Amino acid sequence: MQDYRMLIGGEWREAVDGASFTSINPYSGEEWARFPRAAAADVELAVQAAQAAFTAGDWPQWTASQRGAALVRLAGLVAEEAGRLAEIEVRDNGKLMAEMSNQCRYMANWYAYYGGLADKVEGLVPPIDKPGVVNMVHYEPLGVCACITPWNSPLLLLAWKLAPALAAGNTVVVKPSEYTSASTLELVRLVETAGIPPGVVNVVTGFGEEAGMPLVTHPLVRKVAFTGGEQAGRAINQAAAGDFKKVTLELGGKSPNIVFEDADLDAAVPGAVSGIFAASGQTCIAGSRLLLQDGIYDAFLDRLVEMARSAKLGDPMDPETNISPVATAAQHEKILAYIEIARAEGATCLLGGRAARPEGSGGYFVEPTIFTDVRNDMRIAQEEVFGPVLSVLRFSDEDEAVAIGNDVLYGLAAGVWTNDLTRALRMSRRLQAGTVWVNTYRSTSYTTPFGGYKRSGLGRENGSDAIKEYLQPKSVWLAEPKAVENPFIRR
């Protein structure tokens, strides 16, 4: 059993009341790490430490170039430690080592990108319609930012928040998921090594109601960035509104992955498999609704089932494994419940549909599952399952594909497979989604914005504009000193 501490004000601490909780390895089913169970008192200490670091000491005196240089140093450290961070993440959430090692190496680019961007945020001197007056617009940091991360990709999704927040000059309190706290605590050791002053980055570990909500509602927190489920996102948004905090929410999805008859099936079939069965379907951008045009429906399904059936379930540390366990017992039960809901609604289970237990495991596996005879009004087609469960729907033409694709409460992502460039452009305009992939799926980058339409969230992460989610403009007026003709009239 490995014991961890929280980081508050540069000190590694237990919870004030001494409470703790444990993390379970999803593959083995065994407890492997213990963490402090933070409550309101611990959150208070962390926020006060972040506020102190924001208002006094070295951090507020640093130039934007100094902040950027520190983030570039952090990027180098993350790249060096990517393999170790990936191993810890696999123990925590059960995802494939092959994926997490690549993800952790790629994650370093976020810190390098925003390190380079830190001193590129330019103010304005707009032309003014008033003689003898100059106006300047500065962009200033908000203050203390709360970063609340999920269990499916904790380090990558933390980078999406932490890198721009620090580049903008804010201080941060991180609350990772109670299921995946270890990798975050290991990462913030590198923050210290990069030379970022104590108190600038703090971590509290624990549960949503006990630690997350006191963080969201703390009056000194000026911004909340959250990735997670719709229900938690709604509660956070409502709570943050009490103090008029800025909020960025990246929530659920029920993304359509649309394949037209002219698509290259050699690319589209693996694209559909990647869209739903990679990461065991535990991704907000999962292509969980596969829309197939009539002319290729049967042929595509045959190839899809063959590829999905060949996927190997097993140890996520084994490079030969394709499907890893679901991250938590609760999620495992939820996925199996949705499979039964789909059967009850009349969908046909073409593949899978059961729990699995590969030899040597004690964890939470679900077979790759494919449902046909799905109507778009079924719960299996409307609600986020967050597991390796695919709903297949038919369509006849482009208009029907758009109607089905948009007929859902979410709008995070969509995929289109076609060799017709004109159709690709039309579909990308008509689909109500923050990201549309054409002839690819699950691609993201630090250079381009990411976020959702409708119930998939608020605001955007990544790209050059994301840093302004952590800044506020200030308008400064400079006037020539001269006598005012009438002080009772607005100048």
LOVO-335144 format. One record per residue (C-alpha): residue in one letter; residue number from 1; x, y, z. Coordinates in Angstrom, 1 decimal. Layout:
A	NUM	X	Y	Z
...
This chain:
M	1	0.0	0.0	0.0
Q	2	1.5	3.3	-1.1
D	3	0.7	6.4	1.1
Y	4	0.2	9.8	-0.5
R	5	-0.1	13.3	0.9
M	6	-1.9	16.4	-0.4
L	7	0.1	19.4	-1.5
I	8	-1.0	22.6	0.1
G	9	1.1	25.8	0.2
G	10	4.3	23.8	-0.7
E	11	3.8	21.3	2.1
W	12	2.7	17.6	1.8
R	13	-0.1	17.2	4.3
E	14	-2.6	14.7	5.7
A	15	-6.2	15.7	6.0
V	16	-6.9	18.0	9.0
D	17	-9.1	15.3	10.6
G	18	-6.8	12.5	9.6
A	19	-9.4	10.8	7.3
S	20	-8.2	8.8	4.3
F	21	-9.5	6.6	1.5
T	22	-7.9	4.0	-0.9
S	23	-7.6	3.5	-4.6
I	24	-8.4	0.2	-6.3
N	25	-6.4	-1.2	-9.3
P	26	-9.2	-1.9	-11.8
Y	27	-7.4	-4.9	-13.3
S	28	-6.4	-6.7	-10.1
G	29	-9.3	-5.4	-8.0
E	30	-6.8	-4.8	-5.2
E	31	-6.3	-1.7	-3.1
W	32	-2.9	-0.2	-3.9
A	33	-2.7	3.4	-2.6
R	34	-4.0	5.5	0.3
F	35	-4.9	9.3	0.1
P	36	-6.0	12.0	2.5
R	37	-9.8	12.5	2.5
A	38	-10.1	16.2	2.3
A	39	-13.0	18.2	3.7
A	40	-14.0	21.8	3.9
A	41	-11.1	22.6	6.3
D	42	-8.5	21.3	3.9
V	43	-10.1	23.1	1.0
E	44	-9.9	26.3	3.1
L	45	-6.2	25.9	3.7
A	46	-5.5	25.2	0.0
V	47	-7.5	28.1	-1.3
Q	48	-5.9	30.5	1.2
A	49	-2.5	29.2	0.2
A	50	-3.3	29.8	-3.5
Q	51	-4.7	33.3	-2.7
A	52	-1.5	34.1	-0.7
A	53	0.7	33.0	-3.6
F	54	-1.4	35.1	-6.0
T	55	-1.2	38.3	-4.0
A	56	2.3	38.1	-2.5
G	57	5.6	36.5	-2.9
D	58	7.5	35.7	-6.1
W	59	4.7	34.6	-8.4
P	60	2.9	37.9	-8.9
Q	61	6.3	39.6	-9.5
W	62	7.2	37.2	-12.3
T	63	7.0	38.4	-15.8
A	64	5.0	36.5	-18.4
S	65	8.3	35.3	-19.9
Q	66	9.4	33.9	-16.6
R	67	6.1	32.0	-16.3
G	68	6.5	30.7	-19.8
A	69	10.1	29.5	-19.1
A	70	8.9	27.6	-16.0
L	71	6.2	25.9	-18.1
V	72	8.7	24.9	-20.7
R	73	10.9	23.4	-18.0
L	74	7.8	21.5	-16.7
A	75	7.2	20.2	-20.2
G	76	10.7	18.8	-20.3
L	77	10.2	17.1	-17.0
V	78	6.9	15.6	-18.0
A	79	8.4	14.2	-21.2
E	80	11.2	12.6	-19.2
E	81	8.8	11.1	-16.6
A	82	6.1	10.1	-19.1
G	83	6.7	6.3	-18.7
R	84	6.5	6.4	-14.9
L	85	3.4	8.7	-15.0
A	86	1.7	6.3	-17.4
E	87	2.4	3.3	-15.2
I	88	0.8	5.1	-12.2
E	89	-2.2	6.1	-14.3
V	90	-2.7	2.5	-15.5
R	91	-2.8	1.3	-11.9
D	92	-5.3	4.0	-11.1
N	93	-7.8	3.8	-14.0
G	94	-6.9	0.5	-15.9
K	95	-6.4	2.0	-19.3
L	96	-3.9	0.5	-21.7
M	97	-0.3	1.2	-21.0
A	98	0.2	1.4	-24.8
E	99	-2.2	4.4	-24.9
M	100	-1.3	6.0	-21.6
S	101	2.4	6.1	-22.4
N	102	1.8	7.8	-25.7
Q	103	-0.7	10.2	-24.0
C	104	1.7	11.2	-21.3
R	105	4.5	11.9	-23.7
Y	106	2.1	13.9	-25.9
M	107	0.8	15.7	-22.8
A	108	4.1	17.5	-22.4
N	109	3.3	19.6	-25.5
W	110	0.5	21.4	-23.6
Y	111	3.0	22.8	-21.1
A	112	5.4	23.7	-23.9
Y	113	2.7	25.3	-26.0
Y	114	1.3	27.5	-23.2
G	115	4.8	28.2	-22.0
G	116	5.5	29.7	-25.4
L	117	2.1	31.5	-25.4
A	118	2.5	33.1	-22.0
D	119	4.2	36.3	-23.2
K	120	2.3	36.5	-26.5
V	121	-1.0	37.7	-25.0
E	122	-1.1	41.3	-26.3
G	123	-3.2	44.1	-25.0
L	124	-4.9	46.7	-27.1
V	125	-4.8	50.5	-27.7
P	126	-8.1	50.9	-29.5
P	127	-8.9	54.0	-31.5
I	128	-11.0	56.3	-29.3
D	129	-13.7	58.8	-30.5
K	130	-12.8	61.3	-27.7
P	131	-10.1	63.9	-28.2
G	132	-7.3	64.1	-25.7
V	133	-7.9	60.6	-24.4
V	134	-6.0	57.3	-24.8
N	135	-7.5	53.9	-23.9
M	136	-5.5	50.8	-23.1
V	137	-6.8	47.3	-22.6
H	138	-4.8	44.9	-20.4
Y	139	-5.5	41.2	-19.8
E	140	-5.0	40.2	-16.2
P	141	-5.2	36.9	-14.4
L	142	-8.4	36.0	-12.5
G	143	-6.9	34.8	-9.3
V	144	-7.5	31.4	-7.7
C	145	-8.7	28.8	-10.2
A	146	-10.3	25.4	-9.3
C	147	-9.4	22.5	-11.7
I	148	-11.6	19.5	-11.2
T	149	-10.6	16.4	-13.3
P	150	-12.2	13.1	-14.1
W	151	-10.9	9.5	-13.8
N	152	-10.6	8.5	-17.5
S	153	-7.6	10.7	-18.5
P	154	-6.7	12.7	-15.4
L	155	-3.2	13.9	-16.4
L	156	-4.1	14.9	-20.0
L	157	-7.3	16.7	-18.9
L	158	-5.4	18.4	-16.1
A	159	-2.9	19.7	-18.6
W	160	-5.8	21.3	-20.6
K	161	-6.6	23.4	-17.5
L	162	-3.4	23.8	-15.6
A	163	-1.1	24.9	-18.5
P	164	-3.2	27.9	-19.6
A	165	-4.2	28.8	-16.0
L	166	-0.5	29.1	-15.1
A	167	0.5	30.8	-18.3
A	168	-2.1	33.5	-17.6
G	169	-0.6	34.1	-14.1
N	170	-3.3	32.4	-12.0
T	171	-2.8	30.1	-9.0
V	172	-4.6	26.8	-8.9
V	173	-6.2	24.3	-6.6
V	174	-6.6	20.9	-8.2
K	175	-9.2	18.3	-7.1
P	176	-8.7	15.0	-9.0
S	177	-11.2	12.3	-9.1
E	178	-11.2	10.1	-6.0
Y	179	-10.6	7.2	-8.2
T	180	-7.4	8.6	-9.8
S	181	-5.5	10.8	-7.5
A	182	-2.0	9.3	-7.6
S	183	-0.9	10.5	-11.0
T	184	-1.9	14.1	-10.2
L	185	0.1	14.1	-7.0
E	186	3.1	12.6	-8.9
L	187	2.8	15.3	-11.5
V	188	2.8	18.2	-9.1
R	189	6.1	17.0	-7.8
L	190	7.4	18.0	-11.2
V	191	5.8	21.4	-10.8
E	192	7.9	22.0	-7.8
T	193	11.0	20.8	-9.6
A	194	10.3	23.2	-12.4
G	195	10.7	26.0	-10.0
I	196	7.1	27.2	-9.8
P	197	6.8	28.9	-6.3
P	198	5.0	27.1	-3.4
G	199	1.3	27.7	-3.2
V	200	0.9	28.4	-6.9
V	201	-0.3	24.8	-7.5
N	202	-2.1	22.9	-4.7
V	203	-3.9	19.6	-4.7
V	204	-6.7	18.3	-2.4
T	205	-7.8	14.7	-2.7
G	206	-11.2	13.4	-1.8
F	207	-14.8	13.2	-2.8
G	208	-17.1	15.6	-4.7
E	209	-19.5	16.7	-1.9
E	210	-16.8	16.8	0.8
A	211	-14.0	18.5	-1.1
G	212	-15.2	19.4	-4.7
M	213	-18.2	21.4	-3.8
P	214	-16.5	23.4	-1.0
L	215	-13.9	24.3	-3.5
V	216	-16.4	25.4	-6.1
T	217	-18.3	27.6	-3.7
H	218	-15.3	29.2	-1.9
P	219	-15.6	32.9	-2.3
L	220	-11.9	33.3	-3.2
V	221	-12.1	31.0	-6.2
R	222	-12.7	33.0	-9.3
K	223	-12.8	30.3	-12.0
V	224	-13.9	26.7	-12.1
A	225	-12.7	24.3	-14.9
F	226	-14.4	20.9	-14.8
T	227	-14.4	17.8	-16.9
G	228	-16.9	15.1	-16.0
G	229	-20.5	14.1	-16.2
E	230	-23.6	16.2	-17.0
Q	231	-25.2	15.9	-13.6
A	232	-22.0	17.0	-11.7
G	233	-21.4	19.7	-14.3
R	234	-24.9	21.1	-13.7
A	235	-24.4	21.2	-10.0
I	236	-21.1	22.9	-10.3
N	237	-22.5	25.5	-12.7
Q	238	-25.3	26.3	-10.4
A	239	-23.1	26.5	-7.4
A	240	-20.5	28.7	-9.1
A	241	-23.2	31.1	-10.2
G	242	-23.7	32.2	-6.6
D	243	-20.4	34.2	-6.8
F	244	-20.5	34.8	-10.5
K	245	-17.4	32.7	-11.1
K	246	-16.2	32.0	-14.6
V	247	-16.8	28.4	-15.6
T	248	-15.5	26.0	-18.2
L	249	-17.4	22.7	-18.4
E	250	-16.5	19.8	-20.7
L	251	-19.3	17.3	-20.1
G	252	-20.9	14.3	-21.8
G	253	-21.4	13.2	-25.3
K	254	-23.4	10.9	-27.5
S	255	-21.5	11.4	-30.7
P	256	-22.6	10.2	-34.1
N	257	-20.0	8.5	-36.3
I	258	-21.5	8.6	-39.8
V	259	-20.4	6.4	-42.6
F	260	-21.5	7.1	-46.2
E	261	-21.6	4.6	-49.0
D	262	-18.6	6.2	-50.8
A	263	-16.4	5.9	-47.7
D	264	-13.1	4.0	-47.7
L	265	-14.2	1.0	-45.5
D	266	-10.6	0.0	-44.8
A	267	-10.3	3.3	-42.9
A	268	-13.9	3.6	-41.6
V	269	-14.2	0.2	-40.0
P	270	-11.1	0.7	-37.8
G	271	-12.3	4.2	-37.2
A	272	-15.6	3.0	-35.8
V	273	-13.8	0.4	-33.6
S	274	-11.4	3.1	-32.3
G	275	-14.3	5.5	-31.8
I	276	-16.1	3.2	-29.3
F	277	-13.9	0.4	-28.1
A	278	-10.6	2.3	-27.5
A	279	-10.3	3.2	-23.9
S	280	-13.1	0.6	-23.3
G	281	-15.5	3.4	-24.4
Q	282	-14.6	5.5	-21.4
T	283	-14.2	8.8	-23.3
C	284	-16.5	11.7	-23.7
I	285	-15.9	11.8	-27.4
A	286	-16.8	8.1	-27.9
G	287	-18.5	7.5	-31.3
S	288	-21.2	5.6	-29.5
R	289	-23.8	6.0	-32.2
L	290	-22.7	4.5	-35.5
L	291	-24.8	5.6	-38.5
L	292	-24.5	3.4	-41.6
Q	293	-25.9	4.3	-45.0
D	294	-28.2	1.6	-46.4
G	295	-25.9	0.5	-49.2
I	296	-23.0	-0.5	-47.0
Y	297	-25.0	-1.5	-43.8
D	298	-24.6	-5.3	-44.0
A	299	-21.0	-5.4	-45.4
F	300	-19.8	-2.8	-42.8
L	301	-21.4	-4.7	-39.9
D	302	-19.7	-8.0	-41.0
R	303	-16.3	-6.4	-41.0
L	304	-17.0	-4.4	-37.8
V	305	-18.1	-7.5	-35.8
E	306	-15.1	-9.5	-37.1
M	307	-12.6	-6.8	-35.9
A	308	-14.4	-6.2	-32.6
R	309	-14.6	-9.9	-31.9
S	310	-10.8	-10.3	-32.4
A	311	-10.0	-7.7	-29.7
K	312	-8.1	-9.2	-26.8
L	313	-9.2	-8.5	-23.2
G	314	-6.6	-8.6	-20.5
D	315	-3.8	-7.0	-18.5
P	316	-3.5	-3.3	-19.5
M	317	0.2	-3.5	-19.0
D	318	0.5	-6.2	-21.7
P	319	1.2	-4.5	-25.1
E	320	-0.9	-7.2	-26.8
T	321	-4.1	-6.3	-24.9
N	322	-6.7	-4.3	-26.8
I	323	-9.6	-4.0	-24.3
S	324	-8.7	-3.0	-20.7
P	325	-11.0	-3.1	-17.6
V	326	-13.6	-0.4	-16.8
A	327	-12.2	2.0	-14.2
T	328	-14.6	1.5	-11.4
A	329	-17.1	-1.0	-9.9
A	330	-19.9	1.6	-10.2
Q	331	-19.2	2.2	-13.8
H	332	-19.1	-1.5	-14.5
E	333	-22.5	-1.9	-13.0
K	334	-23.8	1.1	-14.9
I	335	-22.7	-0.3	-18.3
L	336	-24.2	-3.7	-17.6
A	337	-27.5	-2.0	-16.6
Y	338	-27.6	-0.1	-19.9
I	339	-27.0	-3.3	-21.8
E	340	-30.1	-4.8	-20.2
I	341	-32.1	-1.5	-20.8
A	342	-31.2	-1.9	-24.5
R	343	-32.4	-5.4	-24.7
A	344	-35.6	-4.4	-22.9
E	345	-36.2	-1.7	-25.4
G	346	-36.0	-4.1	-28.3
A	347	-32.4	-3.6	-29.6
T	348	-30.6	-6.7	-30.9
C	349	-27.3	-7.6	-29.3
L	350	-25.2	-8.6	-32.2
L	351	-21.9	-9.0	-30.2
G	352	-20.9	-9.2	-26.6
G	353	-23.4	-7.9	-24.0
R	354	-21.8	-9.6	-21.0
A	355	-19.4	-9.0	-18.2
A	356	-16.0	-10.7	-18.7
R	357	-13.2	-11.9	-16.4
P	358	-10.0	-12.7	-18.3
E	359	-7.8	-15.2	-16.6
G	360	-5.7	-13.7	-13.8
S	361	-7.8	-10.6	-13.4
G	362	-10.1	-9.6	-10.6
G	363	-11.3	-6.4	-12.2
Y	364	-14.2	-5.0	-14.1
F	365	-14.4	-6.1	-17.8
V	366	-17.2	-5.7	-20.3
E	367	-17.2	-7.5	-23.6
P	368	-17.2	-5.2	-26.7
T	369	-20.9	-4.9	-27.3
I	370	-22.8	-4.0	-30.5
F	371	-26.5	-3.4	-30.7
T	372	-28.5	-3.2	-33.9
D	373	-32.2	-2.5	-34.5
V	374	-31.7	0.7	-32.6
R	375	-34.1	3.6	-32.8
N	376	-32.7	7.0	-32.0
D	377	-35.4	7.6	-29.3
M	378	-34.1	4.6	-27.3
R	379	-32.2	5.3	-24.1
I	380	-29.2	3.4	-25.5
A	381	-29.1	6.0	-28.3
Q	382	-29.7	9.1	-26.2
E	383	-27.9	8.6	-22.9
E	384	-24.1	8.4	-22.3
V	385	-23.1	4.9	-21.3
F	386	-19.4	5.6	-21.1
G	387	-18.4	2.0	-21.9
P	388	-17.7	-0.3	-24.8
V	389	-21.3	-0.3	-26.0
L	390	-22.2	0.7	-29.6
S	391	-25.6	1.5	-31.0
V	392	-25.9	1.0	-34.8
L	393	-28.5	3.0	-36.8
R	394	-29.3	3.1	-40.5
F	395	-29.9	6.1	-42.7
S	396	-30.8	6.6	-46.4
D	397	-29.4	10.0	-47.3
E	398	-27.5	13.0	-46.0
D	399	-30.6	14.8	-44.6
E	400	-31.6	11.8	-42.6
A	401	-28.0	11.4	-41.3
V	402	-28.0	15.0	-40.1
A	403	-31.4	14.7	-38.5
I	404	-30.4	11.6	-36.6
G	405	-27.0	12.9	-35.7
N	406	-28.4	16.2	-34.2
D	407	-31.4	14.6	-32.5
V	408	-29.7	14.3	-29.1
L	409	-29.1	16.5	-26.1
Y	410	-25.3	16.5	-26.5
G	411	-23.0	18.0	-29.1
L	412	-19.4	17.3	-28.2
A	413	-18.2	15.6	-31.3
A	414	-19.1	13.9	-34.6
G	415	-17.4	11.8	-37.2
V	416	-18.0	11.7	-41.0
W	417	-16.6	9.1	-43.4
T	418	-16.8	10.0	-47.1
N	419	-14.6	10.6	-50.1
D	420	-16.8	13.5	-51.3
L	421	-15.1	16.7	-50.2
T	422	-18.2	18.8	-50.8
R	423	-20.3	16.5	-48.7
A	424	-17.7	16.6	-45.9
L	425	-17.8	20.4	-45.9
R	426	-21.7	20.4	-45.8
M	427	-21.8	17.8	-43.0
S	428	-19.2	19.7	-40.9
R	429	-21.4	22.8	-41.2
R	430	-24.7	21.0	-40.5
L	431	-23.7	18.8	-37.5
Q	432	-24.2	20.4	-34.1
A	433	-20.9	19.5	-32.5
G	434	-17.9	21.3	-31.2
T	435	-15.6	19.0	-33.1
V	436	-16.2	17.2	-36.4
W	437	-13.7	14.7	-37.7
V	438	-13.7	13.7	-41.3
N	439	-12.1	10.4	-42.2
T	440	-10.5	10.1	-38.7
Y	441	-11.7	10.0	-35.1
R	442	-10.5	10.8	-31.6
S	443	-7.9	13.3	-32.7
T	444	-7.2	16.3	-30.4
S	445	-4.3	18.8	-30.2
Y	446	-3.1	21.6	-28.0
T	447	-3.3	23.9	-31.0
T	448	-7.0	23.7	-31.6
P	449	-10.1	24.5	-29.5
F	450	-12.1	21.7	-27.9
G	451	-15.6	21.9	-26.3
G	452	-19.2	21.1	-26.8
Y	453	-22.6	22.4	-28.0
K	454	-25.8	22.0	-26.0
R	455	-25.5	19.9	-22.9
S	456	-21.9	19.0	-23.7
G	457	-20.6	22.0	-21.9
L	458	-19.5	25.6	-21.8
G	459	-16.4	27.4	-23.0
R	460	-13.4	25.9	-24.8
E	461	-10.1	24.3	-23.9
N	462	-6.9	24.1	-26.0
G	463	-5.7	26.4	-28.7
S	464	-4.5	30.0	-28.4
D	465	-7.9	31.4	-27.4
A	466	-8.2	29.1	-24.3
I	467	-5.8	31.2	-22.3
K	468	-8.4	34.0	-22.4
E	469	-10.7	31.7	-20.4
Y	470	-8.2	32.4	-17.5
L	471	-7.8	36.2	-18.1
Q	472	-10.0	39.2	-17.7
P	473	-9.7	42.5	-19.6
K	474	-9.1	45.8	-17.9
S	475	-9.8	49.1	-19.7
V	476	-7.5	52.0	-18.7
W	477	-8.3	55.6	-19.7
L	478	-5.6	58.2	-19.8
A	479	-6.7	61.8	-20.3
E	480	-4.8	65.0	-20.8
P	481	-5.2	67.1	-17.6
K	482	-7.5	70.1	-18.4
A	483	-10.4	71.9	-17.0
V	484	-13.7	70.1	-17.2
E	485	-16.4	72.4	-18.7
N	486	-19.4	70.7	-17.0
P	487	-18.7	68.0	-14.4
F	488	-22.3	66.9	-14.3
I	489	-22.3	65.6	-17.9
R	490	-20.6	62.4	-18.9
R	491	-17.5	63.2	-20.9
